Amino acid sequence: MVVLASCHVTTAIDDTQYGAVQRVRHPEGAIARAPSVALGEAGALRFVEPLDCPSEEIVEAHTTTEIATRPNLATFVVGVVATAAGGVLATRGLADGDALYAIAGGVTTAVGLPLAIGPWLGNRRELRAGPAIAPVHRPGPSEPCGDRPLAARAATLAIRGREVYGAIDRDGVFAVPAFQLVDAYTATPASSLDFTALVDAAGGPRTIAGVLDGGALAARAAAFLARADFDAKVEPLRLVPNVTATPPAVALAGDAIRVSVALRNDGPGDAFALRGAITASHRAIDGRILYIGRLARGASIVRELAIPLSRAAADALRGTPIEISIELRDAHGTAPATPLRFRGVPR
């Protein structure tokens, strides 16, 4: 047993093994990035500050102990030398007829062989679980974690020579939805609009440049129409409608200009997706969409669009003659071809 025990060397190596990684965000440490304008599900525009949150990685950890039984090379060397020496003695004894040498050689070989062979038998490795240890905490990368409303009172968007003014509420929502600037019925990926916004923010004026992406607008048009305050449904054309309208009425009320149109459908068919595209001589009014929706045969309706104005634009419009043209459109191309026109001073 002593001989066999001396044939091996046993070592124990402790190691730490790492397992699953859990990433935890810390919103309490969120950092605001440069403000931007986000497009809501139904076309609302929101002035927001995107947030980046620091994160922490929690790594599971446990210890292991590797028990390794390896050959004792010193014993192997002794065994090889003893076996060789025994072989020499036995050979000499047999050659000279000397029994003492022969016996000594046999005994030495009998001792040496186990020492030379034993170290290579019974070697193994065994992995044993060690005690549990606390997980490792390490800093993780910053991650986008939503946004927060930009604290602001109002903004003026410059879009293709037009001026779009509106208030911003406590949730960051702009008073003018995107689909007052882009026709929801015809929005396509090509409907993108570049803009620059001058924002009256709580910390002072801010300038934001961005793009209302046409693809995103087209994707949200259905949600806008589903929530609209008019009947946005479009049905196949069975009978041609006969839509007539009076010239638009334009009034300046406080810091808003109100454009209203009275329409009637003398039938025999219904008009679907009726709306008016506004072209105006003043950039604060130009480029808006006035939605009417479905106008049943025999029905009359008055639709009004209130366009908010900055104080400077409202002052400039008071007592100033303007021109407004409204091109009527509908789902089946049956709307009157002649635009509705207003020329004069808003009352």
C-alpha positions in Angstrom: 0.0 0.0 0.0 2.9 2.3 0.8 4.4 1.6 -2.6 1.1 2.2 -4.4 0.5 5.4 -2.5 4.0 6.7 -3.4 3.2 6.2 -7.2 0.8 9.2 -7.3 0.6 12.8 -6.5 -2.8 14.3 -5.5 -3.5 18.0 -5.9 -6.6 20.1 -5.1 -7.2 23.2 -7.2 -9.9 25.7 -6.3 -11.6 27.7 -9.1 -14.4 30.1 -9.5 -17.0 29.4 -12.2 -19.2 32.2 -13.6 -22.8 31.5 -14.9 -25.7 33.4 -16.2 -25.5 37.2 -16.5 -28.5 39.3 -15.5 -28.6 42.9 -16.6 -30.4 45.4 -14.4 -31.3 49.0 -15.5 -31.1 51.8 -13.0 -33.7 54.4 -14.2 -33.0 56.6 -11.2 -29.7 57.5 -12.8 -31.1 58.2 -16.2 -29.3 60.8 -18.3 -31.2 62.9 -20.9 -29.9 63.1 -24.4 -30.5 65.9 -26.9 -34.3 66.6 -27.3 -36.1 65.3 -30.4 -39.6 65.0 -31.8 -41.3 61.6 -31.6 -44.2 60.5 -33.8 -47.0 59.0 -31.8 -49.1 56.0 -32.8 -51.9 58.2 -34.3 -49.7 60.9 -35.6 -49.3 63.1 -32.5 -46.0 64.9 -32.3 -44.2 64.7 -28.9 -41.3 66.8 -27.9 -39.2 64.5 -25.7 -35.8 64.0 -24.2 -34.6 60.4 -24.9 -33.1 58.7 -21.9 -30.1 56.5 -21.4 -30.0 54.5 -18.2 -26.9 53.0 -16.6 -27.0 49.3 -16.1 -25.4 46.8 -13.8 -24.5 43.2 -14.6 -25.1 40.6 -11.9 -23.1 37.4 -12.6 -23.9 34.1 -10.9 -20.8 32.6 -9.4 -19.8 29.4 -7.6 -16.6 27.6 -6.6 -15.3 24.2 -7.7 -12.4 22.1 -6.5 -10.6 19.9 -9.0 -9.0 16.8 -7.4 -6.3 15.5 -9.7 -4.4 12.3 -9.2 -1.3 12.4 -11.4 1.8 10.1 -11.8 4.6 10.6 -9.3 7.5 11.0 -11.8 10.1 10.6 -9.1 8.7 7.2 -8.3 8.6 6.3 -12.0 12.3 7.3 -12.3 13.3 5.2 -9.3 11.3 2.3 -10.7 12.9 2.5 -14.1 16.4 2.7 -12.6 15.7 -0.2 -10.2 14.2 -2.3 -13.0 17.2 -1.6 -15.2 19.6 -2.4 -12.4 17.8 -5.6 -11.5 18.0 -6.7 -15.1 21.7 -6.1 -15.2 22.3 -8.0 -12.0 20.1 -10.9 -13.1 21.8 -11.1 -16.5 25.2 -11.1 -14.9 24.2 -13.7 -12.4 22.9 -16.0 -15.1 25.9 -15.4 -17.3 28.4 -16.1 -14.5 26.4 -18.8 -12.8 26.3 -16.7 -9.7 23.0 -17.4 -7.9 23.5 -14.5 -5.5 23.6 -12.0 -8.4 20.7 -13.7 -10.1 18.5 -13.6 -6.9 19.5 -10.0 -6.2 18.6 -9.0 -9.8 15.3 -10.7 -9.6 14.4 -9.0 -6.3 15.5 -5.6 -7.6 13.4 -6.1 -10.8 10.4 -7.2 -8.7 10.6 -4.0 -6.7 11.4 -1.7 -9.6 8.6 -2.8 -12.0 5.7 -1.8 -9.7 7.4 1.6 -9.2 7.8 2.1 -12.9 4.3 0.9 -13.9 2.3 2.0 -10.9 2.4 5.8 -11.5 0.5 5.3 -14.8 -2.3 3.4 -13.3 -5.4 4.9 -11.5 -4.9 8.5 -12.6 -8.1 10.5 -12.6 -9.6 14.0 -12.3 -12.7 14.7 -10.1 -14.6 18.0 -10.0 -16.3 18.7 -6.7 -18.8 21.6 -6.1 -17.5 24.1 -3.6 -19.3 26.5 -1.4 -21.7 29.1 -2.8 -20.4 32.6 -3.1 -22.1 36.0 -3.6 -22.8 37.0 -7.2 -20.4 39.4 -8.9 -21.6 42.9 -9.6 -20.0 44.9 -12.4 -21.0 48.0 -14.4 -22.9 47.3 -17.6 -23.3 49.5 -20.7 -25.7 52.4 -20.9 -29.0 51.5 -22.5 -31.9 53.5 -24.1 -34.7 53.5 -21.6 -37.6 55.5 -23.0 -38.0 59.2 -22.9 -39.5 62.0 -20.8 -41.6 65.0 -22.0 -39.5 68.1 -22.8 -40.5 70.9 -20.4 -41.6 73.5 -22.9 -44.4 75.9 -23.5 -44.7 76.1 -27.3 -42.7 75.5 -30.5 -42.6 76.8 -34.1 -41.7 74.4 -36.9 -40.3 75.5 -40.1 -41.3 73.1 -42.8 -40.7 73.8 -46.5 -41.2 77.5 -46.1 -44.2 77.1 -43.8 -44.5 78.1 -40.2 -46.3 75.7 -37.9 -46.9 77.1 -34.4 -48.5 75.2 -31.5 -48.5 74.9 -27.7 -46.8 71.9 -26.0 -48.7 70.3 -23.1 -47.2 68.7 -20.0 -46.8 65.4 -21.8 -44.8 67.0 -24.5 -47.6 66.7 -27.1 -47.6 69.4 -29.8 -51.0 71.0 -30.5 -50.7 70.4 -34.2 -50.8 66.7 -35.3 -48.7 65.4 -38.1 -51.7 64.6 -40.2 -52.8 68.3 -40.3 -49.6 68.7 -42.3 -49.7 65.5 -44.3 -52.8 64.0 -45.9 -53.6 60.8 -44.0 -55.4 59.3 -46.9 -52.4 59.6 -49.3 -49.5 59.3 -46.9 -46.7 57.2 -48.4 -43.0 56.6 -47.6 -42.3 59.5 -50.0 -44.2 61.9 -47.6 -41.2 62.6 -45.5 -40.9 66.2 -44.2 -37.7 67.8 -42.9 -38.2 70.4 -40.2 -36.5 72.7 -37.8 -38.2 73.5 -34.5 -37.6 76.5 -32.4 -38.8 75.5 -28.9 -39.7 77.8 -26.1 -38.3 75.4 -23.5 -38.2 75.8 -19.7 -34.4 76.3 -19.7 -34.4 78.7 -22.6 -34.9 78.5 -26.4 -33.9 75.2 -28.0 -33.5 74.3 -31.7 -34.3 70.8 -32.9 -33.8 69.6 -36.4 -35.5 66.4 -37.5 -37.5 64.5 -40.1 -41.1 63.3 -40.1 -40.4 60.0 -41.7 -42.8 59.2 -44.6 -42.8 55.5 -43.9 -43.7 56.0 -40.2 -46.4 58.5 -41.2 -47.9 56.0 -43.7 -47.9 53.3 -41.0 -49.8 55.5 -38.5 -52.4 57.0 -40.9 -54.9 54.2 -40.2 -54.7 54.8 -36.5 -55.3 58.5 -37.0 -58.3 57.9 -39.2 -59.7 55.3 -36.8 -59.7 57.9 -34.0 -60.8 60.9 -36.0 -63.8 63.0 -35.1 -65.3 62.4 -38.6 -66.5 59.3 -40.5 -63.3 58.2 -42.2 -64.7 55.1 -43.7 -64.3 54.6 -47.5 -66.7 52.4 -49.4 -66.9 51.5 -53.1 -68.5 54.1 -55.3 -72.0 53.1 -56.3 -73.6 56.4 -57.3 -71.8 59.6 -58.0 -72.2 62.4 -55.4 -72.7 66.0 -56.2 -70.8 68.1 -53.6 -71.2 71.8 -53.5 -69.5 74.3 -51.1 -69.6 78.0 -50.3 -66.4 80.1 -50.2 -64.5 79.5 -46.9 -65.1 81.8 -44.0 -61.9 83.0 -42.2 -61.9 84.6 -38.8 -59.0 85.7 -36.5 -59.9 84.8 -33.0 -57.3 85.5 -30.4 -54.1 83.7 -31.3 -55.8 81.4 -33.8 -57.2 81.7 -37.3 -60.3 79.7 -38.0 -61.1 78.5 -41.5 -64.5 77.0 -42.0 -66.3 75.5 -45.0 -70.0 74.8 -45.5 -70.7 71.8 -47.8 -73.7 70.0 -49.2 -74.1 66.7 -51.1 -77.1 66.7 -53.4 -76.4 63.1 -54.3 -77.4 60.6 -55.6 -74.3 59.0 -54.1 -72.3 59.4 -50.9 -68.9 61.2 -50.9 -66.1 59.4 -49.0 -62.9 60.7 -47.5 -63.7 64.3 -48.3 -61.1 66.8 -47.3 -59.6 70.1 -48.3 -55.9 70.9 -48.9 -55.3 74.5 -47.9 -52.9 76.8 -49.8 -52.5 80.3 -48.3 -50.5 83.4 -48.9 -49.3 83.5 -45.3 -46.9 80.8 -44.2 -48.5 80.3 -40.8 -51.7 79.0 -42.6 -50.3 77.4 -45.7 -50.2 73.6 -46.1 -52.9 72.4 -43.7 -55.5 69.7 -44.3 -59.1 70.2 -43.3 -60.9 66.8 -42.9 -64.6 66.4 -43.6 -64.9 62.6 -44.1 -68.0 60.9 -45.4 -70.8 63.2 -46.6 -74.0 61.3 -47.2 -76.4 62.2 -50.0 -78.7 65.0 -49.0 -76.5 65.9 -46.0 -75.0 69.3 -45.2 -72.1 70.0 -42.9 -69.9 72.9 -41.7 -66.3 71.9 -40.9 -63.8 74.2 -39.2 -60.1 74.1 -38.7 -58.5 76.2 -36.0 -54.9 77.0 -36.8 -52.9 78.2 -33.8 -50.7 81.3 -34.4 -47.7 82.7 -32.6 -48.3 86.2 -31.1 -46.1 87.7 -33.9 -48.1 85.9 -36.7 -51.4 86.9 -35.2 -50.4 90.5 -34.9 -49.1 90.5 -38.5 -52.4 89.1 -39.8 -54.7 91.6 -38.0 -56.1 93.9 -40.6 -54.0 92.4 -43.4 -55.6 91.0 -46.6 -54.8 87.3 -47.2 -55.6 84.7 -49.9 -56.7 81.2 -49.1 -57.5 78.4 -51.6 -59.0 75.1 -50.6 -58.7 72.2 -53.0 -61.4 69.6 -52.3 -60.4 65.9 -52.6 -62.3 62.7 -52.0 -61.7 58.9 -52.3 -63.1 58.5 -55.8 -62.1 61.8 -57.5 -65.7 63.1 -57.6 -65.0 66.4 -55.7 -65.4 69.7 -57.4 -62.4 70.6 -59.5 -62.5 74.3 -58.8 -60.8 75.3 -55.5 -62.7 77.3 -52.9 -61.2 80.7 -52.5 -61.1 83.5 -49.9 -59.6 86.9 -50.5 -59.8 89.6 -47.9 -59.1 90.5 -44.3 -60.0 87.9 -41.7 -62.9 89.2 -39.6 
